Amino acid sequence: MRKYVAVAAVVLLLAGCVRTLHPLYTKKDLTFDPALVGVWEPRDPDKEERWDFRKAGEKAYTLIHTDENDRKGKLEAHLLELEGHRFLDLSADEPEETNVLQALVLQPVHMFMKVESIEPRLKLVIMNPGWLEDHLEEHPDALKHEDPEEGPGLVTASTKELQKFVLKHLDNEEAWGDPLEFLRVKKDK
């Protein structure tokens, strides 16, 4: 039951975001900043959630996201740099146990956000899914995607195509939402 709650938390986190089949990064784009490691809470006191980044390898993090209902979701997080701009790529961590049939249908998706700063405040900016939907309706060949009749679409473009698209629209204010600001609650040593 605990695993289903964790999956539900991840789904809620990803619901208002642009979902991609492929990551925004290649191995050469990855970087690691120890300043990200620790527990962060939104600057807005009305939002009750926690983002707990833990080191998970040379250039990887585990993110334990706790939502406003105290449900936890475990995600893989990668910090990357493209042409001097930092981004964070998140995907659901694989469940600890799966059976053979379940493993065949598990397909993690990714979401990404711009990292405006890590210290003194963590500032993240998510691409506006409404803008992307409108843009792809006007320019359907701008980025490979699946557009289901109901629910959020899925960007299926390759990592290289996705990077090119993101960098092209990096300065388009309509393409990005308002920054999410987080304050450090606890720094890991």
FENGIJO-V34779 format. One record per helix or strand of 2 or more residues. SS is the DSSP state (helix for helix, strand for strand). FROM is the first residue (numbers start at 1). LEN is the number of residues. If there is no record, write none. Layout:
{{SS;FROM;LEN} {SS;FROM;LEN}}
//
This chain:
{{helix;2;14} {helix;27;3} {strand;30;2} {helix;34;3} {strand;38;5} {strand;50;6} {strand;61;6} {strand;72;11} {strand;85;8} {helix;100;6} {strand;110;8} {strand;122;6} {helix;129;10} {strand;145;2} {strand;154;2} {helix;159;10} {helix;173;3} {strand;180;7}}
//
